[in-house]
Amino acid sequence: MKNSKHYACLLIFGLISNFIQAQTVNWQSLKDNEKHIFSANIGAEYGIIYGVGYGYKFDSKLFPVIANVEFSIPSGDKLLDDFKSKIGGNVRWIKLGKFQFSTKAQGIFRRFGNENVRLSNFGLDMSGVIGYYEKRWFVGAEVGFDKAIVTHFKHTDKYREIFPDVKDGWYEPATGGNFYYAIQGGYTFKNQEIYLKLGSIVSEDFKTKPTLPYLLQIGYNYKL
Amino acid sequence: MTSLRKKNPFGIAVVIAATLLFSCGEELSIDEPGNLVPKTVTQDASLPAIYANGAWLHSEAFGPEEATMIIAIHGGPGGDYRYLLNCKDLADNGYRVIFYDQRGSGLSQRFPKRSYTSLQERAVDLMYDELTAVIDHYRKIPNQKVILLGHSWGAILASGYVGKHPDKAQGLILCEPGGLKWKEIEDYVKESRSFKLWSELLNDATYLDQFITGKEDQHEILDYKATMMASKNDITGEGDFDPSASWRSGAVIMDALFSVGDSYHIDFSKGLENYTIPTLFFYSGRNRAYHDSWAQKITRHYANVEVVKINGVGHDGIITNTQEWNAQTKPQIINYINSL
């Protein structure tokens, strides 16, 4: 029962995220008849990551919205022991000439497994981007926060040999949070885009850093 | 109410979400001692402990109290003595075998990172003083012999100790110290952690950071993460082809001592030329980061050294592989002590 409450809480969070808001796109080049954005990316974010995504653009002259879903896995021998899925969207709030400001918010469900533990986490990823957008290219700066809101721990027999009394279950308050900063740029041609994102990650105390404190993403968008 | 729901479904959803979130019942906290990692001696009075050099240390001793002392010194920094417990066999041979978790490690008392880094290069003296205090605690007679048995970081610590205090140990047994000069330690750590970029091991070490983050002195969280990351190494064999056992990692002292070493380029070979008592030096046949040429390089620091390669095991297996411990390591140790 308690678990179902957690799922309900976080499903609603995910839906809220969907309202207000993640793909990296060139807002300036989006045409009215382009509703669907398919994306694929590879990069480094807490590991070597491969991702795919889909976005749907809602028509709005004032505040264009792209609702999207994303799925990514890290490299490794085991295919789906670790993964991250996101649901949410981008909203472009401000357009002043070629400068535009947008935010994204995404509900996250992710899993991690090794020989000691399996973690299932619901989280929230929020960020803002200020960029300069031309029809054929764009550059921008992004600041965001990734919060691991609630996490379920299920330990293996191997870890129970280390610590027999370890407690499995839902852990909260939040088990983690990291800020990230990145610059991004892209090139648009026909109904396609390639983009590059480079940045760094720091823990929410602004002192400790993750083992891989860098962010790198090379992506490709195809718009229909 | 009906009209409100029609007008503002978004607001209603927020209220429902908030209500559900704050009514989610009892929770487990990751920084609560005993939830994800075992309690330390300062949190669990039932654990065997001694007070030495200002710290409560998890410690046990076996064998006749007045016999030659063998002090087992674990690796890390930040490991614990659980994986060294095969050494307890030496008590059956009439020796006093002493185990302790170093401060900030295993089940011993935790201290803030600043308590180490503020000492600058003297942080290493703190570890030497602790070892002196452990010896003094267990010493029952004035001329009781002391033999140091260090593994990995424990072997580095033991080497630095006899370099500084050559009269305090009447024997030195070492298992694969990564290096003694800071550059050697850096090179060894790099070599022994050179996981393939696409490997599951590297991914397991990095992907966790988005699930759990800990602040500087949140020991329970940081120790748990360190235990998760330190669990397996297919280069050295730790937790892979070698048996492995531990209680709890000490993430803060590991970070602090690496930080101090890096800042001040600590030289653990200093004074070793004055230690002329024979040293028994083990290295393993399957640790791919500790090949023959590396063993030759490291053993040059010792004035009088006997080098033994333990075949069929990796870094930990010199002691944790029970079969090879009984067949190779233990007989060599007993012969060595008898020869002193």
Chai-1 contact restraints between the chains, C-beta under 6 A:
chainA,res_idxA,chainB,res_idxB,connection_type,confidence,min_distance_angstrom,max_distance_angstrom,comment,restraint_id
A,K2,B,G25,contact,1.0,0.0,6.0,A-B,restraint_1
A,K5,B,L20,contact,1.0,0.0,6.0,A-B,restraint_2
A,K5,B,C24,contact,1.0,0.0,6.0,A-B,restraint_3
A,A8,B,L20,contact,1.0,0.0,6.0,A-B,restraint_4
A,C9,B,A17,contact,1.0,0.0,6.0,A-B,restraint_5
A,C9,B,L20,contact,1.0,0.0,6.0,A-B,restraint_6
A,C9,B,L21,contact,1.0,0.0,6.0,A-B,restraint_7
A,I12,B,A13,contact,1.0,0.0,6.0,A-B,restraint_8
A,I12,B,A17,contact,1.0,0.0,6.0,A-B,restraint_9
A,F13,B,A17,contact,1.0,0.0,6.0,A-B,restraint_10
A,I16,B,A13,contact,1.0,0.0,6.0,A-B,restraint_11
A,F19,B,F10,contact,1.0,0.0,6.0,A-B,restraint_12
A,Y46,B,T206,contact,1.0,0.0,6.0,A-B,restraint_13
A,Y46,B,Y207,contact,1.0,0.0,6.0,A-B,restraint_14
A,Y46,B,D209,contact,1.0,0.0,6.0,A-B,restraint_15
A,Y46,B,Q210,contact,1.0,0.0,6.0,A-B,restraint_16
A,G47,B,N203,contact,1.0,0.0,6.0,A-B,restraint_17
A,G47,B,T206,contact,1.0,0.0,6.0,A-B,restraint_18
A,G47,B,Y207,contact,1.0,0.0,6.0,A-B,restraint_19
A,I48,B,W198,contact,1.0,0.0,6.0,A-B,restraint_20
A,P74,B,N203,contact,1.0,0.0,6.0,A-B,restraint_21
A,P74,B,Y207,contact,1.0,0.0,6.0,A-B,restraint_22
A,S75,B,W198,contact,1.0,0.0,6.0,A-B,restraint_23
A,G76,B,E200,contact,1.0,0.0,6.0,A-B,restraint_24
A,G76,B,N203,contact,1.0,0.0,6.0,A-B,restraint_25
A,D77,B,E200,contact,1.0,0.0,6.0,A-B,restraint_26
A,D82,B,Y207,contact,1.0,0.0,6.0,A-B,restraint_27
A,F112,B,Y207,contact,1.0,0.0,6.0,A-B,restraint_28
A,F112,B,L208,contact,1.0,0.0,6.0,A-B,restraint_29
A,F112,B,F211,contact,1.0,0.0,6.0,A-B,restraint_30
A,N114,B,D204,contact,1.0,0.0,6.0,A-B,restraint_31
A,N116,B,M228,contact,1.0,0.0,6.0,A-B,restraint_32
A,N116,B,S231,contact,1.0,0.0,6.0,A-B,restraint_33
A,L119,B,F211,contact,1.0,0.0,6.0,A-B,restraint_34
A,N121,B,F211,contact,1.0,0.0,6.0,A-B,restraint_35
A,A148,B,F211,contact,1.0,0.0,6.0,A-B,restraint_36
A,T151,B,F211,contact,1.0,0.0,6.0,A-B,restraint_37
A,F163,B,P38,contact,1.0,0.0,6.0,A-B,restraint_38
A,K167,B,L28,contact,1.0,0.0,6.0,A-B,restraint_39
A,K167,B,N35,contact,1.0,0.0,6.0,A-B,restraint_40
A,G169,B,L28,contact,1.0,0.0,6.0,A-B,restraint_41
A,Y171,B,L28,contact,1.0,0.0,6.0,A-B,restraint_42
A,Y171,B,I30,contact,1.0,0.0,6.0,A-B,restraint_43
A,E172,B,E27,contact,1.0,0.0,6.0,A-B,restraint_44
A,T175,B,I30,contact,1.0,0.0,6.0,A-B,restraint_45
A,T175,B,I212,contact,1.0,0.0,6.0,A-B,restraint_46
A,G176,B,F211,contact,1.0,0.0,6.0,A-B,restraint_47
A,G176,B,I212,contact,1.0,0.0,6.0,A-B,restraint_48
A,G176,B,T213,contact,1.0,0.0,6.0,A-B,restraint_49
A,G177,B,T213,contact,1.0,0.0,6.0,A-B,restraint_50
A,S203,B,T213,contact,1.0,0.0,6.0,A-B,restraint_51
A,D205,B,K215,contact,1.0,0.0,6.0,A-B,restraint_52
A,K207,B,E216,contact,1.0,0.0,6.0,A-B,restraint_53
A,P210,B,D209,contact,1.0,0.0,6.0,A-B,restraint_54
A,T211,B,A205,contact,1.0,0.0,6.0,A-B,restraint_55
A,T211,B,T206,contact,1.0,0.0,6.0,A-B,restraint_56
A,T211,B,D209,contact,1.0,0.0,6.0,A-B,restraint_57
A,L212,B,T206,contact,1.0,0.0,6.0,A-B,restraint_58
